[in-house]
Amino acid sequence: MSIYLKPDVVITGTLIWYLKVCPREVWYMARHVTPFEGHSKLEKGRAIHKIYADEIPLSLEGMKIDAYKKENRTVVEIKSSSRHLESAMAQTNYYLFRLNEVGLECEGQVFVPKKDERHIVRLDEDQAKKDLDEVRRIAMSELPPQRVRIRFCKKCAYKDLCWG
């Protein structure tokens, strides 16, 4: 299954993550419209990664894994909170799917250091393919999905584009 939307756009773990939060963000990211880089939520996430992520993360095109525990072949996605747990688990599942395609069978884990929570993720190929298809459908659409006010809009780095 191709990870490309078009020659210059790769389906990334971030797009899978946004799919579960707000499909409109998928549409923006697929067009290289990036959120305000100084947004406090993005800064907090970067700080957490500096502390807990591996110096040399495992990566494939379109994905950068935060940490890899080789002793038990576990891919670890590090998040600053469990607020978007479903998104983080889908993102981790996508990474497992991609690694499986190149012959590396792993388990996944979403780690939330603030709460010392670890959530196990096992590869669900069917779900990964559905997520890829949905990202592709949204990204290739001429117009963004309709605005839907959700609880995350208030602190979203894209809120001015939707509600500005």
C-alpha positions as CSV (number, residue, x, y, z in Angstrom):
1,M,0.0,0.0,0.0
2,S,1.5,3.3,-1.0
3,I,2.4,5.9,1.6
4,Y,2.3,8.7,-1.0
5,L,-0.6,11.0,-1.5
6,K,1.2,12.6,-4.5
7,P,4.9,12.9,-5.3
8,D,5.6,15.7,-2.7
9,V,3.2,14.5,0.1
10,V,3.9,11.4,2.2
11,I,1.3,10.0,4.6
12,T,3.0,10.6,8.0
13,G,2.2,9.4,11.5
14,T,1.2,13.0,12.2
15,L,-1.5,12.8,9.6
16,I,-2.8,9.6,11.1
17,W,-2.8,11.3,14.5
18,Y,-4.7,14.3,13.2
19,L,-7.2,12.1,11.5
20,K,-8.4,10.9,14.9
21,V,-8.5,14.5,16.3
22,C,-9.8,16.6,13.5
23,P,-9.9,15.6,9.8
24,R,-9.7,19.3,8.8
25,E,-6.2,19.3,10.2
26,V,-5.3,16.4,7.8
27,W,-6.4,18.5,4.9
28,Y,-4.2,21.5,6.0
29,M,-1.1,19.4,6.7
30,A,-1.4,17.6,3.4
31,R,-1.2,21.0,1.7
32,H,1.9,22.0,3.8
33,V,-0.1,24.5,5.8
34,T,1.6,24.2,9.1
35,P,0.3,25.5,12.5
36,F,1.8,28.4,14.3
37,E,5.2,26.9,15.4
38,G,5.4,28.8,18.6
39,H,2.0,27.5,19.9
40,S,2.4,26.5,23.6
41,K,1.1,22.9,23.0
42,L,3.6,22.3,20.3
43,E,6.4,23.7,22.5
44,K,5.4,21.5,25.4
45,G,5.4,18.4,23.1
46,R,8.9,19.2,21.8
47,A,10.2,19.6,25.4
48,I,8.8,16.2,26.4
49,H,10.5,14.6,23.4
50,K,13.8,16.1,24.2
51,I,13.7,14.5,27.6
52,Y,12.3,11.1,26.8
53,A,13.0,10.3,23.1
54,D,16.0,8.4,21.8
55,E,18.8,10.5,20.3
56,I,18.8,8.4,17.2
57,P,15.2,7.4,16.7
58,L,14.1,4.6,14.3
59,S,12.6,6.1,11.1
60,L,11.3,5.3,7.7
61,E,10.1,7.8,5.1
62,G,7.2,9.8,6.6
63,M,7.7,8.6,10.1
64,K,10.0,9.2,13.0
65,I,9.6,6.9,16.0
66,D,10.3,8.5,19.4
67,A,12.0,5.5,21.0
68,Y,12.7,1.9,20.1
69,K,13.4,-0.8,22.8
70,K,15.3,-3.4,20.9
71,E,15.4,-5.9,23.8
72,N,11.7,-6.5,23.3
73,R,11.2,-5.0,19.9
74,T,8.9,-2.2,21.1
75,V,8.1,1.0,19.3
76,V,7.4,3.8,21.8
77,E,5.4,6.9,21.0
78,I,5.8,9.6,23.7
79,K,3.0,12.0,24.4
80,S,2.7,14.9,26.8
81,S,-0.8,13.8,27.9
82,S,-3.3,11.1,27.4
83,R,-5.8,13.6,26.1
84,H,-5.4,12.2,22.6
85,L,-4.8,8.6,23.4
86,E,-6.9,7.2,20.5
87,S,-4.9,9.3,18.1
88,A,-1.6,8.3,19.6
89,M,-2.6,4.6,19.5
90,A,-3.6,5.0,15.8
91,Q,-0.3,6.7,15.0
92,T,1.6,3.9,16.8
93,N,-0.4,1.3,14.9
94,Y,0.6,3.0,11.6
95,Y,4.2,2.8,12.6
96,L,3.8,-0.9,13.4
97,F,2.1,-1.4,10.0
98,R,4.9,0.4,8.1
99,L,7.7,-1.5,10.0
100,N,5.9,-4.8,9.4
101,E,5.9,-4.0,5.6
102,V,9.7,-3.9,5.7
103,G,9.9,-7.1,7.7
104,L,10.2,-5.8,11.3
105,E,7.5,-7.2,13.6
106,C,7.2,-5.1,16.7
107,E,4.8,-4.3,19.4
108,G,3.9,-0.7,20.3
109,Q,3.5,1.4,23.3
110,V,2.2,4.9,24.0
111,F,4.1,6.4,26.9
112,V,2.7,9.4,28.9
113,P,5.6,10.4,31.2
114,K,3.5,12.9,33.2
115,K,1.3,10.1,34.5
116,D,3.8,7.2,34.0
117,E,1.2,5.5,31.8
118,R,2.1,2.9,29.2
119,H,-0.6,1.8,26.7
120,I,0.1,-1.3,24.7
121,V,-0.6,-1.2,20.9
122,R,-0.7,-4.4,18.8
123,L,-0.7,-4.2,15.0
124,D,-4.1,-4.0,13.5
125,E,-3.4,-4.1,9.7
126,D,-7.1,-3.6,8.7
127,Q,-7.4,-0.5,10.8
128,A,-4.1,0.9,9.5
129,K,-5.3,0.4,5.9
130,K,-8.6,2.1,6.7
131,D,-6.8,5.0,8.3
132,L,-4.5,5.4,5.3
133,D,-7.5,5.3,2.9
134,E,-9.3,7.9,5.0
135,V,-6.3,10.2,5.1
136,R,-5.9,9.8,1.3
137,R,-9.6,10.6,0.7
138,I,-9.5,13.8,2.9
139,A,-6.1,15.0,1.5
140,M,-7.2,14.6,-2.1
141,S,-10.5,16.4,-1.6
142,E,-10.7,19.8,-3.3
143,L,-12.1,21.4,-0.2
144,P,-11.4,20.8,3.5
145,P,-13.9,18.8,5.6
146,Q,-16.7,20.9,7.2
147,R,-15.7,22.8,10.3
148,V,-17.0,21.0,13.4
149,R,-16.5,22.6,16.8
150,I,-15.0,20.0,19.1
151,R,-13.6,20.3,22.6
152,F,-10.0,20.5,21.2
153,C,-10.7,23.6,19.0
154,K,-10.1,26.0,21.9
155,K,-6.4,25.1,22.2
156,C,-5.7,24.1,18.6
157,A,-2.8,25.6,16.7
158,Y,-5.1,25.8,13.6
159,K,-8.1,27.5,15.4
160,D,-7.6,30.8,13.6
161,L,-7.8,29.1,10.2
162,C,-11.1,27.6,11.1
163,W,-12.7,30.0,13.5
164,G,-10.5,33.2,13.1
